[in-house]
Amino acid sequence: YLDTAWRTDRLAYLIAESIKTHSFDPGQQAAIAQLDKRNFILVQGPPGTGKSYTGVKMAQILAQFRGEVMDEQLQSSFTRLATLDTQVRAANNRLASAKVLYGTAQQKLQELKQRKETLQKAKMTRDPIYERCQRELEAARKERDQWAAVCAKYNKTRDSLTTARNNRQTELQQDRAQCTRDFGPIVVVTYKNHSLDEFLLDILAWLEARRTGPSSLEGIVRIGSRSKS
């Protein structure tokens, strides 16, 4: 994944920052400094010399780097999805406003129809009031039809944007899955179960402190003796 200058520089920065932040002895520091240079690093030493601690810090660097690379790859997809979300909300608001105006026009039309029927029952069809009611009725019908057309147009636009938004959401999920497959998991192998537990407890504490960080870091599977994960 070190195929761009940004990624190479970013991993080098994360390594340097970890070395500067934590109290590593010369051997630990030398091991971590090789993280962006070698595919395989062997850390040896008797119990209590910080081998697991070094491994945890390496895993933290790789996990953070992995999350940032995935976020970088998916940023354009997130941006397009956010844009479509905004457009769908705006379309819903326009449609809701148009429906209110359509309802007002429809109510006005119904009131004029009732007034016309009342005038007809009163045999006032030759009265100027009846003629004015007729004109208002025609105008109200045109207004109602205009708002019906606007609602149909806005509804079509909203449906089109919603479809585009759903398609983009599906593509984002597919892109995320592809990124995960491309990068692969960070595999930690220990000789004993309690070593794995200690390792994961340190990682979980680190993840808890980074809860506002990239969601791509939130994925741990433990495989061990009688493990159900």
C-alpha positions as CSV (number, residue, x, y, z in Angstrom):
1,Y,0.0,0.0,0.0
2,L,3.0,2.3,-0.1
3,D,2.2,3.1,-3.7
4,T,1.9,6.9,-3.3
5,A,4.1,9.6,-1.8
6,W,1.3,10.5,0.7
7,R,1.0,6.9,2.0
8,T,4.8,6.4,2.3
9,D,5.2,9.7,4.1
10,R,2.2,9.1,6.3
11,L,3.4,5.7,7.5
12,A,6.9,7.1,8.1
13,Y,5.3,9.9,10.1
14,L,3.2,7.5,12.2
15,I,6.3,5.5,13.0
16,A,8.3,8.5,13.9
17,E,5.5,9.9,16.1
18,S,5.1,6.6,17.9
19,I,8.9,6.4,18.6
20,K,8.8,10.0,19.9
21,T,5.7,9.5,22.0
22,H,6.5,6.2,23.7
23,S,9.5,5.1,25.9
24,F,11.1,2.5,23.7
25,D,14.5,1.0,24.5
26,P,17.0,1.0,21.6
27,G,16.0,-2.6,20.5
28,Q,12.3,-1.8,20.4
29,Q,12.9,1.5,18.7
30,A,15.0,-0.2,16.0
31,A,12.3,-2.8,15.4
32,I,9.5,-0.3,15.0
33,A,11.7,1.8,12.7
34,Q,11.8,-1.1,10.3
35,L,8.0,-1.3,10.0
36,D,7.9,0.5,6.7
37,K,11.0,-1.2,5.3
38,R,10.6,-4.9,5.9
39,N,7.8,-7.4,5.4
40,F,9.0,-9.5,8.4
41,I,10.4,-8.3,11.7
42,L,11.6,-10.7,14.5
43,V,11.7,-9.3,18.0
44,Q,13.4,-11.6,20.5
45,G,14.2,-11.4,24.2
46,P,13.6,-13.0,27.6
47,P,10.3,-12.5,29.5
48,G,9.6,-9.0,30.6
49,T,11.6,-7.2,27.9
50,G,8.6,-5.7,26.1
51,K,8.2,-7.9,23.1
52,S,4.4,-7.9,23.3
53,Y,4.5,-4.1,24.1
54,T,6.5,-3.6,20.9
55,G,4.0,-5.8,18.9
56,V,1.1,-3.8,20.2
57,K,2.6,-0.5,19.2
58,M,3.4,-1.9,15.7
59,A,-0.2,-3.1,15.4
60,Q,-1.5,0.3,16.5
61,I,0.6,2.0,13.8
62,L,-0.6,-0.4,11.1
63,A,-4.3,-0.1,12.3
64,Q,-4.2,3.6,12.2
65,F,-2.5,3.6,8.8
66,R,-4.9,1.1,7.4
67,G,-7.9,3.2,8.6
68,E,-6.4,6.4,7.1
69,V,-5.7,4.7,3.7
70,M,-9.2,3.2,3.5
71,D,-10.7,6.6,4.4
72,E,-8.5,8.3,1.7
73,Q,-9.8,5.8,-0.9
74,L,-13.4,6.2,0.2
75,Q,-13.4,10.0,0.7
76,S,-14.7,10.8,-2.8
77,S,-17.5,8.2,-2.4
78,F,-18.4,9.7,1.0
79,T,-18.4,13.2,-0.5
80,R,-20.7,12.2,-3.4
81,L,-23.0,10.4,-1.0
82,A,-23.2,13.4,1.3
83,T,-24.0,15.6,-1.8
84,L,-26.8,13.3,-2.8
85,D,-28.2,13.2,0.8
86,T,-28.3,17.0,0.7
87,Q,-30.1,17.0,-2.7
88,V,-32.6,14.4,-1.5
89,R,-33.5,16.5,1.6
90,A,-33.9,19.6,-0.6
91,A,-36.1,17.7,-3.0
92,N,-38.2,16.4,-0.1
93,N,-38.6,19.9,1.2
94,R,-39.6,21.3,-2.2
95,L,-42.1,18.5,-2.7
96,A,-43.6,19.0,0.8
97,S,-44.0,22.8,0.1
98,A,-45.6,22.1,-3.2
99,K,-48.0,19.6,-1.7
100,V,-49.1,22.2,0.8
101,L,-49.8,24.7,-1.9
102,Y,-51.6,22.0,-4.0
103,G,-53.8,21.2,-1.0
104,T,-54.6,24.9,-0.5
105,A,-55.5,25.2,-4.2
106,Q,-57.6,22.0,-4.0
107,Q,-59.5,23.3,-0.9
108,K,-60.2,26.6,-2.6
109,L,-61.5,24.8,-5.7
110,Q,-63.8,22.7,-3.6
111,E,-65.2,25.8,-1.8
112,L,-65.9,27.5,-5.1
113,K,-67.6,24.4,-6.4
114,Q,-69.9,24.4,-3.3
115,R,-70.5,28.2,-3.8
116,K,-71.5,27.5,-7.5
117,E,-73.9,24.7,-6.4
118,T,-75.4,27.0,-3.8
119,L,-75.9,29.8,-6.5
120,Q,-77.5,27.2,-8.9
121,K,-79.9,26.0,-6.2
122,A,-80.8,29.6,-5.6
123,K,-81.4,30.0,-9.3
124,M,-78.9,32.9,-9.5
125,T,-77.1,31.7,-12.7
126,R,-77.8,35.0,-14.4
127,D,-76.5,37.0,-11.5
128,P,-73.0,38.7,-11.8
129,I,-72.0,36.9,-8.7
130,Y,-72.5,33.6,-10.4
131,E,-70.3,34.8,-13.4
132,R,-67.6,35.9,-11.0
133,C,-67.8,32.6,-9.2
134,Q,-67.4,30.8,-12.6
135,R,-64.3,32.8,-13.4
136,E,-62.8,32.2,-10.0
137,L,-63.6,28.5,-10.4
138,E,-61.7,28.3,-13.7
139,A,-58.8,30.1,-12.2
140,A,-58.7,27.9,-9.2
141,R,-58.9,24.8,-11.4
142,K,-55.9,26.0,-13.4
143,E,-54.0,26.8,-10.2
144,R,-54.8,23.4,-8.8
145,D,-53.6,21.7,-12.0
146,Q,-50.4,23.8,-12.1
147,W,-49.5,22.7,-8.6
148,A,-50.4,19.1,-9.4
149,A,-47.9,19.3,-12.3
150,V,-45.3,20.9,-10.0
151,C,-45.8,18.1,-7.5
152,A,-45.5,15.4,-10.2
153,K,-42.2,17.1,-11.4
154,Y,-40.8,17.4,-7.9
155,N,-41.8,13.8,-7.0
156,K,-40.1,12.5,-10.1
157,T,-36.9,14.5,-9.3
158,R,-37.0,13.2,-5.7
159,D,-37.4,9.6,-6.8
160,S,-34.6,10.0,-9.3
161,L,-32.3,11.5,-6.6
162,T,-33.3,8.8,-4.1
163,T,-32.5,6.1,-6.6
164,A,-29.1,7.7,-7.3
165,R,-28.4,8.0,-3.6
166,N,-29.3,4.4,-2.9
167,N,-27.1,3.3,-5.8
168,R,-24.2,5.4,-4.4
169,Q,-24.8,3.8,-0.9
170,T,-24.5,0.4,-2.5
171,E,-21.4,1.3,-4.4
172,L,-19.8,2.8,-1.2
173,Q,-20.5,-0.5,0.6
174,Q,-18.9,-2.4,-2.3
175,D,-15.9,-0.1,-2.4
176,R,-15.5,-0.5,1.4
177,A,-15.5,-4.2,1.1
178,Q,-13.0,-4.1,-1.8
179,C,-10.7,-1.9,0.3
180,T,-10.9,-4.3,3.1
181,R,-10.1,-7.2,0.8
182,D,-7.2,-5.3,-0.8
183,F,-5.6,-4.3,2.4
184,G,-6.4,-7.5,4.2
185,P,-6.6,-8.0,8.0
186,I,-3.8,-7.4,10.5
187,V,-3.1,-10.9,11.8
188,V,-1.6,-11.4,15.3
189,V,-0.4,-14.9,16.3
190,T,0.7,-15.7,19.8
191,Y,2.0,-18.9,21.4
192,K,-0.3,-18.8,24.4
193,N,-3.9,-17.7,24.8
194,H,-3.1,-15.4,27.7
195,S,-0.6,-13.6,25.5
196,L,-3.3,-13.0,22.9
197,D,-5.7,-11.8,25.6
198,E,-3.1,-9.3,26.9
199,F,-2.4,-8.1,23.4
200,L,-6.1,-7.6,22.6
201,L,-6.8,-5.8,25.8
202,D,-4.1,-3.3,25.0
203,I,-5.6,-2.9,21.5
204,L,-9.1,-2.6,22.8
205,A,-8.1,0.1,25.2
206,W,-6.4,2.0,22.4
207,L,-9.5,1.6,20.2
208,E,-11.7,2.9,23.1
209,A,-9.6,6.0,23.3
210,R,-10.0,6.5,19.6
211,R,-13.7,5.9,19.4
212,T,-14.2,9.1,17.4
213,G,-11.7,7.8,14.8
214,P,-12.3,5.9,11.6
215,S,-15.0,3.2,11.8
216,S,-12.7,1.0,9.7
217,L,-10.7,0.3,12.8
218,E,-13.7,-1.3,14.5
219,G,-13.2,-5.0,13.6
220,I,-11.5,-7.6,15.8
221,V,-11.9,-11.4,15.6
222,R,-10.3,-13.6,18.3
223,I,-9.5,-17.2,17.4
224,G,-8.2,-19.4,20.2
225,S,-8.9,-22.2,22.6
226,R,-12.7,-22.7,22.8
227,S,-13.2,-19.2,21.4
228,K,-16.7,-18.5,20.0
229,S,-15.6,-15.4,18.1
